[in-house]
Each structure stands twice: as structure tokens, then as C-alpha cells.
Amino acid sequence: MVDAKRFKDEILTLLDHLYESQKDTMEETAQLMARCIENDGVVHVFGSGHSVGLAIDISLREGSLAPIHIIENADAVVLGTFTLEEFTDKVNKFERRQGVAQYFYNLYDIRENDIFFVISNSGINGVGIDFASLARENGHKVIVITSMIHTLAEDSRHPSGKKLYQLGDVVIDNCGPHGDALLPTNGIEKVCSVSSICNNAIAQMCAVRAIEIMKQDGYEPPVLNGNEEHDKALKEKYKGRI
């Protein structure tokens, strides 16, 4: 039977497995985040489709680290030179194109000490692979979040044949199933996608550990706290970068 309680039970089991199996890679990630921020860097987050939810969950809200920058596909139109028609082309889908990563990289104020999260559940689409490759070529650390079960079951759509996980300095497996949906039904379909829940849990666990590391280092973590003057000063510090 598929019902809310079963989903609750299954997702809690999955999150326990995620924590136990990925705690070492999340520790590596938190260390990279802390060192980045202590050295005046910004954490850039790129994810196409639902994957961008990870960045939304840990940025520009009370309790979040200030220097988190969301690389949004729509910025190609809002800040850049792509037309809306080019961006919404249903045949040549934007998130599957190669060659746009350099365009985005040049669009923002990206500095030497910055690091990158690149998130893709499948890990096979061109733009994410290009972005991870470009970031590494420019000397940035890259944290990849993907479903290893899913990515190993699919062929890469990138001309190189590579998949996203092959380009990460750190690779965190969100432990989601192939196809993302968790619960089988009486039919051929499954229901209840879990990648957003798993990705957001990863992001929050890495962020809170990074904050702990900074405090241990004697560095005051730049956390938005709801105080208008405090938050305004933090946003001003990172103006043009987040």
C-alpha cells in the first residue's frame, strides 16, 4: 500500500542511510566550505531543473550562510544576452546544451578562492558536466551531488562520454533511486520523488558543519540572523557576488 506513513518511514530510512554512508564526503565538503569562506570566497551552486532547490534552501534566508550564490539558468536571459525564445526552446533544451558554461562563468564575479557545488540527479547532461570541468580548469574545488544508482544506469549525453561524478573533487551520493521516485505502486510506475529532500538535507548538514568548523577556527561565520543592520552589512560585503 502506498500512503503518507509509508513515505515517511521510507524517507527516514533513506536519510539515515544517506548520513551514515556519506558522512565522510560531507565532512570533506564542510571543510572546503569553511576554508572558502574564511578566505573571503563564495560558494557557487549550479543545478538545473529541481536541483537548484538545494541552493534556494541554504541561501538568503535567516539562519543561512551569506556567501552562497545561486547560478540560475534564467540569468542567461535576465543578466545576459540569450532571448527568452532561445532559453525556452523545447527541442534544443537549455539544460542539455554544451558550451554555455563559459558564458555563465564570465557572467558573474567569480574569484580565486570560490568553490562550486554542481548538482544533477542523473549526472549525464552537458551543461553540468561542462560547468564542473570549467571550474576545475580554473582552479576551483568542485563538489558534485548526484545519485550514483541513477548515473551508473544511464549513458552520458556529453560528447566526451564523461559523467558529472567523474569531475568532482568531492562526490556526494544522494542515495536516491534510479528515476528518483521512491515508492512502487501496483502499476509500473513509482511515486514520491526524493532527490530534493536528500539534496537539501545534504546541503544543511554540510552548512551546519562548516559553521561549526569556522567557530572552532575562531572565525565568525557570516550567517544571516534576521537583524536588519547585520544582514544588510553581510549582503553589502558580498555585493555583486551573491
C-alpha positions in Angstrom: 0.0 0.0 0.0 1.2 3.5 -0.8 0.3 6.1 1.7 1.8 9.0 3.6 3.1 6.9 6.5 4.9 4.6 4.2 6.6 7.5 2.6 7.5 9.0 5.9 9.0 5.7 7.1 10.9 5.1 3.8 12.3 8.6 3.6 13.6 8.5 7.2 15.3 5.2 6.5 16.8 6.6 3.4 18.1 9.7 5.2 19.6 7.5 7.9 21.4 5.6 5.2 22.5 8.8 3.5 24.0 10.2 6.6 25.9 7.0 7.5 27.2 6.3 4.0 28.1 9.9 3.1 29.2 11.5 6.4 32.9 11.4 5.3 32.3 13.1 2.0 30.0 15.7 3.7 32.8 16.3 6.2 35.2 17.0 3.3 32.7 19.3 1.8 32.1 21.2 5.0 35.9 21.7 5.4 36.1 23.1 1.8 33.1 25.4 2.5 34.7 26.7 5.8 38.1 27.3 4.2 36.5 29.0 1.2 34.5 31.5 3.4 37.4 32.1 5.8 39.4 33.2 2.7 36.7 35.6 1.5 35.4 33.1 -1.1 31.9 32.5 -2.2 30.2 29.1 -2.6 28.6 29.0 -6.1 25.8 26.4 -6.6 24.7 25.2 -10.0 21.9 22.8 -10.6 19.4 22.5 -13.5 15.7 21.8 -13.0 14.8 20.8 -9.5 18.4 20.5 -8.4 18.6 24.3 -8.0 16.4 23.8 -4.9 19.5 22.9 -2.9 20.8 26.4 -3.3 17.5 28.0 -2.6 17.2 26.0 0.6 20.5 27.3 2.1 20.8 30.8 0.8 19.4 34.3 1.5 17.2 33.3 4.5 17.5 33.6 8.2 20.0 31.1 9.5 21.8 30.6 6.2 25.4 31.5 5.3 25.5 34.7 3.4 28.2 33.9 0.7 26.0 31.4 -1.2 25.5 32.3 -4.9 22.8 30.6 -7.0 23.8 30.2 -10.6 20.4 30.3 -12.2 19.7 29.3 -15.8 17.3 32.2 -16.1 20.3 34.6 -15.6 21.2 33.9 -19.2 18.1 36.0 -20.1 17.8 38.3 -17.1 21.5 39.3 -16.9 22.8 38.0 -20.2 22.2 38.0 -23.9 20.0 34.9 -24.5 16.5 35.6 -25.7 13.5 34.1 -24.0 12.8 32.1 -27.1 16.3 30.6 -27.1 16.0 29.8 -23.4 12.7 28.1 -23.7 13.4 26.1 -26.9 11.8 22.7 -26.3 13.8 21.0 -29.0 17.3 22.3 -28.0 16.7 22.2 -24.3 18.9 24.7 -22.4 19.9 22.4 -19.6 21.2 19.8 -22.1 23.4 22.1 -24.1 27.1 22.1 -24.2 29.2 25.3 -24.5 27.1 27.6 -22.2 29.3 27.0 -19.1 31.9 29.6 -20.1 29.1 32.1 -20.8 27.9 31.7 -17.2 31.4 31.8 -15.8 32.0 35.1 -17.5 28.6 36.4 -16.4 29.5 36.5 -12.7 32.2 37.9 -10.4 34.0 34.6 -9.7 37.2 34.8 -7.7 40.2 32.6 -7.0 39.0 31.2 -3.6 35.5 30.4 -4.7 34.2 26.9 -4.8 31.4 25.2 -6.7 28.6 22.8 -6.0 27.3 21.1 -9.2 24.1 19.1 -8.7 22.4 16.7 -11.1 20.5 13.6 -10.1 21.3 11.9 -13.4 24.7 13.5 -13.8 24.6 13.0 -17.6 23.6 16.3 -19.1 26.0 18.6 -20.9 25.8 21.9 -19.1 26.5 20.5 -15.6 29.4 18.4 -16.9 30.8 21.5 -18.7 30.5 23.6 -15.6 32.3 21.2 -13.4 35.1 20.8 -15.9 35.4 24.5 -16.4 35.5 25.2 -12.7 38.3 22.7 -12.2 40.2 24.0 -15.1 40.1 27.4 -13.4 41.5 26.0 -10.2 38.3 25.8 -8.2 37.3 22.9 -6.0 34.1 21.2 -7.2 31.6 19.3 -5.0 29.3 17.1 -7.0 26.0 15.8 -5.7 24.3 13.1 -7.8 22.5 9.8 -7.5 25.1 7.1 -8.2 22.5 4.5 -8.8 20.9 6.7 -11.4 24.0 8.0 -13.1 25.6 4.5 -13.4 22.4 3.2 -15.1 22.4 5.9 -17.9 24.6 6.9 -20.8 26.3 10.3 -20.8 24.8 12.9 -23.1 28.1 14.8 -23.2 30.4 14.4 -26.3 33.3 13.4 -24.0 31.3 10.4 -22.7 32.0 11.6 -19.1 29.6 11.9 -16.3 29.4 14.5 -13.6 30.7 12.4 -10.8 34.0 11.9 -12.7 34.7 15.6 -12.4 34.2 16.2 -8.7 36.9 16.8 -6.1 34.3 15.5 -3.7 31.3 13.4 -4.8 28.3 13.1 -2.5 25.8 10.4 -3.4 22.3 11.5 -2.5 21.4 7.8 -2.4 18.2 8.3 -4.4 16.8 5.5 -6.6 17.1 5.4 -10.4 14.4 7.6 -11.8 14.1 9.5 -8.4 10.7 8.1 -7.4 10.9 6.0 -4.2 7.7 4.0 -3.7 6.4 1.3 -6.1 2.7 1.1 -6.8 0.5 -1.7 -8.1 1.3 -0.5 -11.6 4.5 0.0 -13.5 5.0 3.5 -12.1 6.7 4.6 -8.9 5.7 7.7 -6.9 7.3 10.2 -4.4 10.5 11.8 -5.8 13.2 12.1 -3.1 16.2 13.9 -4.7 15.1 17.4 -3.4 14.7 16.1 0.1 18.0 14.3 0.1 19.9 17.2 -1.6 18.5 19.7 0.8 19.4 17.5 3.8 23.0 17.2 2.4 23.2 21.0 2.0 22.0 21.7 5.5 24.3 19.1 7.1 27.3 20.5 5.2 26.4 24.1 6.1 26.0 23.5 9.8 29.2 21.6 10.0 31.0 24.4 8.1 29.7 26.9 10.6 31.0 24.7 13.4 34.4 24.5 11.8 34.6 28.2 11.4 33.7 28.8 15.1 36.4 26.3 16.1 38.8 28.3 14.0 37.9 31.5 15.7 36.2 32.9 12.6 32.8 34.4 12.9 30.5 32.6 10.4 28.7 35.1 8.1 25.2 33.9 9.0 22.1 35.9 8.2 20.2 36.2 11.5 17.2 38.4 10.8 18.7 41.6 12.3 18.2 44.2 9.5 21.5 46.0 10.1 23.5 42.8 10.5 22.1 41.2 7.4 22.4 44.4 5.3 26.1 44.6 6.2 26.7 41.0 5.2 24.9 41.4 1.9 26.9 44.6 1.2 30.1 42.7 1.9 29.3 40.2 -0.8 27.5 42.7 -3.1 27.8 41.7 -6.8 28.9 38.2 -5.9 25.7 36.6 -4.5 
